[in-house]
């Protein structure tokens, strides 16, 4: 799960396994596998880094 910020300033937590695409147009739009679209303040690269960080926590390399 990752925390992101909607354009209205409210924080939400989304399941990163459901992310299908992340695009900047110029707003960052996260499209989930359910078809739902979420517009967030974070950049595309920041969302990518959040997902990578979360997965490192779940699956540490030993």
C-alpha positions as CSV (number, residue, x, y, z in Angstrom):
1,X,0.0,0.0,0.0
2,X,1.2,3.5,-0.8
3,X,0.1,6.9,0.4
4,X,-0.6,9.6,-2.2
5,X,-2.2,13.0,-2.1
6,X,-5.3,14.0,-4.1
7,X,-5.4,17.5,-5.7
8,X,-7.7,18.7,-2.9
9,X,-4.9,17.9,-0.3
10,X,-6.5,14.7,1.1
11,X,-4.2,11.8,1.6
12,X,-5.3,8.3,0.4
13,X,-3.8,4.9,0.6
14,X,-3.9,2.7,-2.5
15,X,-3.0,-0.9,-3.2
16,X,0.1,-0.6,-5.4
17,X,-0.7,-4.1,-6.8
18,X,-3.8,-2.6,-8.5
19,X,-1.8,0.1,-10.4
20,X,-2.0,-0.4,-14.1
21,X,-0.6,2.9,-15.4
22,X,0.8,6.2,-14.1
23,X,0.9,9.1,-16.5
24,X,1.6,12.9,-16.3
25,X,-0.6,15.0,-18.5
26,X,0.5,17.4,-16.7
27,X,-1.4,16.2,-13.7
28,X,-0.4,12.7,-12.5
29,X,-3.2,10.2,-13.2
30,X,-3.0,6.7,-11.6
31,X,-5.2,4.2,-13.4
32,X,-6.1,1.1,-11.5
33,X,-6.8,-2.4,-12.9
34,X,-10.5,-1.8,-11.8
35,X,-10.7,1.1,-14.3
36,X,-10.8,3.8,-11.6
37,X,-8.6,6.8,-12.2
38,X,-7.1,8.9,-9.4
39,X,-5.5,12.3,-9.9
40,X,-2.6,12.9,-7.4
41,X,-0.1,15.7,-6.6
42,X,2.9,13.4,-6.7
43,X,4.9,13.1,-9.9
44,X,5.0,9.9,-11.9
45,X,8.5,9.3,-10.8
46,X,7.6,9.8,-7.1
47,X,4.7,7.3,-7.4
48,X,7.1,4.8,-9.0
49,X,9.6,5.4,-6.1
50,X,6.8,4.9,-3.6
51,X,5.9,1.5,-5.1
52,X,9.5,0.4,-5.3
53,X,10.1,1.4,-1.7
54,X,7.0,-0.5,-0.5
55,X,8.0,-3.6,-2.4
56,X,11.5,-3.5,-0.8
57,X,9.8,-3.5,2.6
58,X,7.6,-6.5,1.7
59,X,10.4,-8.5,-0.1
60,X,13.8,-7.6,1.4
61,X,16.8,-9.0,-0.4
62,X,19.0,-11.0,2.0
